[in-house]
């Protein structure tokens, strides 16, 4: 299994193949629906964003409450399709790596293919396992959103599967065709 440090370079992104399992280490940005709404509003107003979309790898997740002896609570993926209404503009602004669960809509896939962006899949129900990969966490923005605040997660060997590669190959679509 190949290992990568974030942020992924253009050549690293382009080397990924749909269906490939990889381990990533470095900084993930966790953000969900409410944070995406705020980020898009700021982007449309031309305001500075609290994250650099050109280097961000956004993980669609919000942690469960953290116990005193934990770095972070369970942090499983959120359904990526809920973020699709924001994606075309985020991709145009530089976003190239997203992580979540479930399929993406065609508009998002087309925008990704155009610039060589990738979508990585995390396993739903594995939030406790993912929490063990988080080595540090800090809130970057929108603290009042609580679990949906934007966080910087320092991760080590965070397991993901390439669902949509930079050429637009979609692992889910491929598997659905195999079932026909």
C-alpha positions as CSV (number, residue, x, y, z in Angstrom):
1,X,0.0,0.0,0.0
2,X,1.4,3.4,-1.0
3,X,1.9,6.1,1.6
4,X,1.6,9.8,0.9
5,X,2.2,13.0,2.8
6,X,-0.3,15.9,2.5
7,X,-0.6,18.1,0.7
8,X,-0.6,15.8,-2.4
9,X,1.4,17.2,-5.3
10,X,-0.1,17.4,-8.8
11,X,2.0,14.4,-9.9
12,X,1.0,12.4,-6.8
13,X,-2.7,13.1,-7.4
14,X,-2.3,12.1,-11.0
15,X,-0.5,8.8,-10.0
16,X,-3.5,7.6,-8.1
17,X,-5.9,5.0,-9.6
18,X,-9.5,4.5,-8.8
19,X,-9.9,1.5,-6.4
20,X,-6.4,1.9,-5.0
21,X,-6.0,1.8,-1.2
22,X,-3.5,4.3,0.2
23,X,-2.4,5.7,3.6
24,X,-2.1,9.5,4.0
25,X,-0.3,11.5,6.7
26,X,-0.2,15.2,7.3
27,X,-2.9,17.8,7.7
28,X,-6.6,17.1,6.9
29,X,-9.2,19.9,7.2
30,X,-12.4,18.6,8.7
31,X,-15.5,20.5,7.5
32,X,-19.2,19.6,7.1
33,X,-22.3,21.3,5.7
34,X,-22.5,24.3,7.9
35,X,-18.8,25.1,7.5
36,X,-19.1,24.7,3.7
37,X,-22.0,27.2,3.6
38,X,-19.8,29.8,5.5
39,X,-16.8,29.1,3.4
40,X,-18.8,29.5,0.2
41,X,-20.3,32.8,1.4
42,X,-16.9,34.1,2.2
43,X,-15.5,32.9,-1.2
44,X,-18.4,34.6,-3.1
45,X,-17.7,37.9,-1.2
46,X,-14.1,37.7,-2.0
47,X,-13.1,37.4,1.6
48,X,-10.0,35.6,2.8
49,X,-10.8,32.0,3.7
50,X,-9.5,30.5,6.9
51,X,-8.0,27.6,4.8
52,X,-5.9,27.6,1.6
53,X,-8.0,25.6,-0.8
54,X,-4.9,25.1,-3.0
55,X,-3.3,22.9,-0.4
56,X,-6.3,21.7,1.7
57,X,-7.4,18.1,1.8
58,X,-11.0,18.4,3.1
59,X,-12.4,15.5,5.1
60,X,-16.2,15.7,5.4
61,X,-16.4,14.9,9.1
62,X,-17.3,16.3,12.5
63,X,-16.0,14.6,15.6
64,X,-18.1,13.1,18.4
65,X,-17.4,14.6,21.8
66,X,-13.9,14.0,23.0
67,X,-13.3,12.1,26.2
68,X,-10.7,13.4,28.7
69,X,-8.1,10.8,27.7
70,X,-8.6,11.2,23.9
71,X,-7.2,13.5,21.3
72,X,-10.5,13.5,19.4
73,X,-13.8,11.6,19.5
74,X,-14.9,9.3,16.8
75,X,-14.6,11.0,13.5
76,X,-16.2,9.0,10.7
77,X,-17.0,10.4,7.2
78,X,-20.1,12.3,6.2
79,X,-21.9,11.7,2.9
80,X,-19.9,13.6,0.3
81,X,-23.0,14.2,-1.9
82,X,-24.2,16.7,0.7
83,X,-21.2,18.9,-0.2
84,X,-21.7,18.6,-3.9
85,X,-23.6,21.9,-4.2
86,X,-20.4,23.7,-3.0
87,X,-17.9,21.8,-5.0
88,X,-17.8,23.4,-8.4
89,X,-16.9,26.8,-6.9
90,X,-14.4,25.3,-4.4
91,X,-12.7,23.3,-7.2
92,X,-12.5,26.4,-9.4
93,X,-10.9,28.2,-6.4
94,X,-8.2,25.5,-6.1
95,X,-9.5,22.5,-4.0
96,X,-8.1,19.3,-5.3
97,X,-8.6,16.6,-2.6
98,X,-11.7,15.7,-0.7
99,X,-12.5,12.7,1.5
100,X,-15.9,11.4,2.4
101,X,-18.3,8.5,1.9
102,X,-20.7,7.8,-0.9
103,X,-21.0,8.9,-4.5
104,X,-20.6,12.4,-6.1
105,X,-22.9,14.0,-8.6
106,X,-22.0,14.4,-12.2
107,X,-21.4,18.2,-12.0
108,X,-18.8,17.6,-9.3
109,X,-17.2,14.7,-11.2
110,X,-17.0,16.9,-14.3
111,X,-15.4,19.7,-12.4
112,X,-12.9,17.3,-10.8
113,X,-11.9,15.7,-14.1
114,X,-11.3,19.1,-15.6
115,X,-8.6,20.0,-13.1
116,X,-7.3,16.6,-12.0
117,X,-8.9,16.6,-8.5
118,X,-9.4,13.4,-6.6
119,X,-12.0,12.0,-4.2
120,X,-10.9,9.6,-1.6
121,X,-13.3,7.3,0.3
122,X,-13.4,6.7,4.0
123,X,-15.4,3.9,5.5
124,X,-18.6,4.8,7.2
125,X,-18.9,3.3,10.7
126,X,-15.1,3.4,11.2
127,X,-14.9,6.7,13.0
128,X,-13.3,5.2,16.1
129,X,-10.6,3.7,13.9
130,X,-10.0,7.0,12.2
131,X,-9.7,8.8,15.5
132,X,-6.6,6.6,16.3
133,X,-4.9,8.1,13.3
134,X,-5.4,11.7,14.6
135,X,-2.3,12.9,16.4
136,X,-3.4,16.5,17.1
137,X,-6.4,18.7,16.5
138,X,-7.1,22.4,16.5
139,X,-10.1,24.5,15.6
140,X,-9.3,26.9,12.7
141,X,-12.7,28.6,12.2
142,X,-16.3,28.8,13.1
143,X,-15.9,27.4,16.7
144,X,-19.6,28.3,17.4
145,X,-20.5,25.5,15.0
146,X,-19.2,23.0,17.6
147,X,-18.8,19.6,15.9
148,X,-19.0,21.3,12.5
149,X,-16.3,23.8,13.2
150,X,-13.4,23.8,10.7
151,X,-10.5,21.8,12.3
152,X,-6.9,21.0,11.3
153,X,-6.3,17.3,12.0
154,X,-2.7,16.1,12.0
155,X,-3.0,12.4,10.9
156,X,-0.7,9.5,10.4
157,X,-1.4,6.5,8.2
158,X,-5.0,7.5,7.6
159,X,-6.5,4.7,5.4
160,X,-8.5,5.7,2.3
161,X,-9.5,4.3,-1.0
162,X,-9.3,6.3,-4.3
163,X,-12.9,6.5,-5.4
164,X,-12.5,9.1,-8.2
165,X,-9.1,9.5,-9.7
166,X,-7.7,12.6,-11.6
167,X,-8.9,11.1,-14.9
168,X,-12.5,10.9,-13.7
169,X,-12.4,7.1,-13.3
170,X,-15.1,6.4,-10.6
171,X,-14.7,3.2,-8.6
172,X,-18.4,3.2,-7.5
173,X,-19.6,3.5,-11.1
174,X,-17.3,0.7,-12.1
175,X,-18.6,-1.6,-9.4
176,X,-22.2,-0.8,-10.3
177,X,-21.5,-1.8,-13.9
178,X,-20.0,-5.0,-12.7
179,X,-23.2,-5.8,-11.0
180,X,-25.3,-5.5,-14.1
